[in-house]
Amino acid sequence: MTDKWGRRSFRTGAVWLFLLGAAHSLSLFEKPVAANDTERQLIALTTDYKFNLMGSMRSFDTLFRGFSISFVLGMFVVGLLCLALSSERVQLLKRIAGINALWLVAMTAVSLHFFPAPTAFLVVALLLFMGSWLSL
């Protein structure tokens, strides 16, 4: 009985990670809009000011965008990997759910320094994989 609920929670967690990546990817399609002159200056500096980063000229906007794309791809890959493995034996799923719970604890701790939306999404994913780990 718990095996069924554990697998269900595992699959739901995998789909949730994929949805988290999809929601985060929406930020890649919108441009920041400045509300005043100070914000306009800040946006101009982060996009136009370039500095030497190991031999290549990069802006903070480029770095931030690269990390954002990496986050999206990471969520997609982990979610799809979990979906692909969701019909495997219980012991393997329990290990994967435990590993996912551990890295989601770390991700949630990091996100606490930012705004609440990513933290809420990460906590839901954490609870799903923690529930799966406990049920399997």
C-alpha positions, 0 to 999 in steps of 0.5 A, a space after each residue: 500500500 505505501 509503495 503505491 503512495 510512494 510511487 505516486 508522490 515520486 511521480 508527482 514530485 518529478 512532474 512538479 520539478 518539471 513545472 518549476 523549471 517551466 515556471 522559472 523559464 517564463 522569466 527568460 522571456 520578459 525584459 525588466 521594466 524600470 519604474 524610475 531613473 535609478 532603476 533605469 540606470 541600474 538596468 543599463 549598468 547590468 546589461 551594458 557594463 562588461 568586465 573581463 571574466 577569464 578572458 571574455 567580456 561579460 555583463 552581470 545580466 549575461 551571468 544572471 541569464 546563464 545561471 537562470 537557464 542552468 536552473 531551468 535545465 537542471 529542473 527539467 533534467 532531474 524531473 525527466 530523469 525521475 519520471 523515467 526511473 519512476 517504475 524502477 524497484 522500490 529501493 532505487 526510488 527510495 534512494 533517489 527520493 532521499 537524494 532529491 530531498 537532500 538537494 531540495 533542502 539545500 536549494 530551499 535554504 539558499 532560496 530563503 535569501 530571495 523572494 518567496 515564490 521560488 521557496 514555495 515551489 521548492 518546499 512543495 517539491 521537497 515535501 513530495 520527495 520527502 513523502 515519497 522517501 517515507 512511503 517507499 
